[in-house]
Amino acid sequence: MQRELNSFFSEVQGTDYSIAEVTKGALTHARKKLKPEAFKELNQEALRSFYEEAPWRKWRGHRLLACDGSTMVLPRHPTTENEFGLHGFGSKADSQNCIATISLLYDVLNLTTLDSQLGKYVTSERELLNNHLAQITFGNQDLLLLDRGYAGIALMHELQQKGIAFCMRLTDNWWKEVRQMVEKGEKDKLATFELPALYRKQMKTEGKEANNINCRIVIIDFPDGSKEVLCTSLTDTIEYEYECFKELYHYRWRVEEDYKLLKCRASLEVFSGKSAQAVKQDFYAKIFMITMCAILSFPIDQKVKAEYNAAVDKYAKQINRTNALSIVKETWLGMFLKRLFYVPLAAIDDILAKTCDIIRPNRTFKRKKRLKRPPSMHYKQL
């Protein structure tokens, strides 16, 4: 921390050497006064400007959003243990870890995070999704993509009541309608779900309508024999033909790629402090950093895609997001403190344009599961 401070002030003051202008103890005391929610507000302000002024990407007129959860290993500290609890797993359950559940509401086409939630490990993904729904104002053009862990009749009803279009994956082993479709060899069918009696009673008690759910079930077959069962509110079979849903749901994978960027490139679980407040500061600050990275690299990404669309017999290209994250971090001081914008933005465009990656079609890789170990809080990289 002291080395980072010395380097920071050397850059700000324009000196050739790193001199200890501020001690790490002073920084520790100062950051206790900083609310973690400040970074959430910065993220919302950046998103407001982006969606008002940028020609952001859509899919058939929809803003594609995906929600997904993950876990995060936290440093052991009395404040984190008190707020998030301790949990042990597997053969070494006697060695407990402090673990939190996180959730992102993510724009899969524009690569921005609309909202982030941090909760206890025992908090379900559905509960965190409800927090997203309460925090964000959705528009008529929003379309929510969800994995199998979220599927449920109550959630479908809530989304329809809020006017939010959805496409969620179902498990094919316990949904009666899906089993019947498989037996008959059907691939695309309109269906009506009746709300559970307990849920209908609760809705009537609250003075809300408990209507049945009209939706559409689509079964997609893959070359390896596997099936993907989707339930969607897009019931117009002319505007949304059967073939479009394979492409649509595939976009959900981008939220998984965002977690990879957060955890492997932005080092989400490498914290600068041990307290619960420091953990929240680091979490929301890195979400804000990833969002700013997407916004600042959006113009050059648009240019790269436009050049591909105008070309013939060329592979599609995309910007290198790891490279983008690295160069954007280097521009923070210039833009936020020195109020320099033209040179840093020109540098971002120039570097990202020269380091694009080719998108090779039809590439598939088996997902690898590795043993996860939290990074050491004692020996950190320089």
HELIX and SHEET records of a PDB file:
HELIX    1   1 GLN A    2  GLN A   13  1                                  12    
HELIX    2   2 LYS A   24  ARG A   31  1                                   8    
HELIX    3   3 GLU A   37  GLU A   53  1                                  17    
HELIX    4   4 PRO A   78  PHE A   84  1                                   7    
HELIX    5   5 GLY A   90  LYS A   92  5                                   3    
HELIX    6   6 GLU A  125  GLN A  135  1                                  11    
HELIX    7   7 ARG A  148  TYR A  150  5                                   3    
HELIX    8   8 ILE A  153  LYS A  162  1                                  10    
HELIX    9   9 LYS A  176  LYS A  184  1                                   9    
HELIX   10  10 ALA A  197  THR A  205  1                                   9    
HELIX   11  11 CYS A  244  HIS A  250  1                                   7    
HELIX   12  12 TRP A  253  LYS A  260  1                                   8    
HELIX   13  13 LEU A  261  ARG A  265  3                                   5    
HELIX   14  14 ALA A  276  ALA A  310  1                                  35    
HELIX   15  15 ARG A  321  GLU A  330  1                                  10    
HELIX   16  16 TRP A  332  TRP A  332  1                                   1    
HELIX   17  17 LEU A  333  LEU A  337  3                                   5    
HELIX   18  18 TYR A  342  LYS A  354  1                                  13    
SHEET    1   A 8 LEU A  86  HIS A  87  0                                        
SHEET    2   A 8 ASN A  97  ASP A 107 -1                                        
SHEET    3   A 8 ARG A  63  LEU A  74 -1                                        
SHEET    4   A 8 ASP A 142  LEU A 146  1                                        
SHEET    5   A 8 ALA A 165  LEU A 170  1                                        
SHEET    6   A 8 LYS A 227  THR A 232 -1                                        
SHEET    7   A 8 ILE A 213  ASP A 221 -1                                        
SHEET    8   A 8 ASP A 188  PHE A 193 -1                                        
SHEET    1   B 3 LEU A  86  HIS A  87  0                                        
SHEET    2   B 3 ASN A  97  ASP A 107 -1                                        
SHEET    3   B 3 THR A 112  LYS A 120 -1                                        
SHEET    1   C 2 ALA A 316  GLN A 318  0                                        
SHEET    2   C 2 ASP A 357  ILE A 359 -1                                        
END                                                                             
